[in-house]
Amino acid sequence: MKWMGIAIGLCAVLAACNPGEIIAEKVAEQVVEKSMEAGSGGQADVDIKDGQMTVKTDKGEVNVSTGDSAKIPDSFPKDVYVPDGATVMMAMELPEGHTVTLKVKGDPAALQESYIAKATEKGWEKKSAMDMGTMKMLGFEKEGLTLTVMLNREGETDHTMCQITATKKAP
């Protein structure tokens, strides 16, 4: 009878915690840790919870957020243009910089012109531009930093997927 009470109590606790999600997060953590350790030869500590993942190694820390928990990190460069009304789909904070993926209402060509204007206004020097129809790519540099902006129309919609990568310039 005592074991039955404990079993019922554990079931209630696990049901409240959504054990499938918790187990999936723990399995994913272990898979990512083992892959990273095998690839780098070093230790990795991975924590996955509520759409966010933190990876710690001897080389630094990486933070990734996706889905509803995705937000632009506070450390994201303030002089990088983020269109008003953009939905953050993914944000990654690395020791060498940041990558964010946004869903933006608008045409890639118009957004490309906005990025060129806003970036040069903030002191970024345009180094490259590629136009592949509904896909555009821009490259900028400023004071030891590089900025890459990729714009791609999302199917037949009036939205553009925008990936912004701001990193320290390679030596």
N, C-alpha and C positions, 0 to 999 in steps of 0.2 A: 504494500500500500504506500509506503514511504517513497519507493522508486517511482510509482505512478505519479505522485504529486510533483516530484522533481522533473520527470519527463514532460508533464503538462506545462510546468513553469518554463522549461527550456524551449518548448514549442512556441509558447506565447512570446518569449523574448526574441527568438529567431524570426517569427512571423512579423513582429514589429520592425525588425531590422532589415527586412527584405534580404534573406540569406543568399538568394541567387545572385544578387547584385554584388554583395560583399565577397562571395566566393569568386565570382568572375574577376573582380578587381584584384584580389590577392593572386589568382592564377596569372593574370596579365602582368602584375608586378614581377612575379618570379620569372616569367618568360622573358620580359624585357631585361631584367637584371642579368640572367644567364647569357642572353645574346650579347649584351654589351660587354660583359666580362670575357666572354670567349673572343670577341672581336678586338678588344683593347688589351687584354691581359691584366687589367686592373679590376678593382672592386667597384661595384655600382650599387647604389641604394635607390630604389624606385618606390614612390608612393603615388597611388592612383586613387582618387576619390572625387565623386560628384563632378565628373567632366574635367578634372584637373589632374595633371601629372607633374611630379617633381622628380628629377633624376639628379642625384649627387654622385660625383666621381672625384678623383684626385685632380682632375682638370677643371672642375668648377661645377656649377649648378645650372640645370635647364628647367624652366617652368613652361608648361603648355596648358592652355585652357581651350576648350571647345564647347560647342553647343550653347545652352543657356548660360553657362558660367563663363563664357569667353568675354574677355574685356581687354582693352588696350592697357598694358602695364604702365604704372606710374613712371617708370624709368624710360619709356619710349620717348625718343627725341621730340621736343616741343616744336622744333622748326620743320617738322615733316607734316605735310598737308594730309588731313583726314577729312574727306567730304562730309558735310552736314547730313544727318539722316542715315549714315552708313551703319549697317548691321555687322557686328564683329562675329565672324564665323569661327576663327581660330586665332590665337595669339601665342607666340613662342618667344621666350626671353632666354637668351644664351649669353655666355661670358663675352662673346665677341659682338653681340648686337641683338637685333629683334627682327622677327617676321610676323606680320599680321595679314590675315585674309579677310577681306571685307566684301559684303554684298551691297552694291550701290545702285540706286536708281539712276539711269542715264545711259547715254551712248558712249562707247569706248573712245570715239574720236573727240567728243566734247570733253570727256574726262581727261584725255591726254593733254589737250590744250590747257585745261585748268591746272593740271600737275606742272606743266612747263612754266606757266605764269606764276603759280604759288611758290614753286621751288626756287626759281631764279629771284623772285622777290625776297626770299629768305636767305639769299647768298649761296645757294647751290649752283654749281656750274654744270650745265648739261654736257655730257660726254658722248652719249649715244641715243639713238632713237630708231626703232624698227616698227614698220607698219605692215602687218600681214592681214589686212582686211579687218575682220572683227577682233583681231588680237593685236595689241600694241605693247611695246616694251620701251622703257626709258631708263637711262643710266645717268646719275649725277654724282659729283664729288664735292666735298667741302671739308677743309681742315682735318684731314686724316680719316674721313668717313666716306663710305660709298652708300648710295641710295639707288635701289632698283625698284621700278614700278612696272608690274605686268597687269594689263587690262584685257579682259576677255569677255565678250558678250555671253550671257548665260542663256544658251539655246535661242528660242524665238521670243524671249521676254524683253522687257524694257529695262532689264537689270544687267549690270556688269560685275563680274567677279574681279576683285582688285587685290593683288598681292604686293605688299610693300615690304622690302627688306632693307634695313638700315644696319650696316656693320662697320667695324673698324677696318680701315683700308689695310690690305695686306702689304707687308714691307717689301 
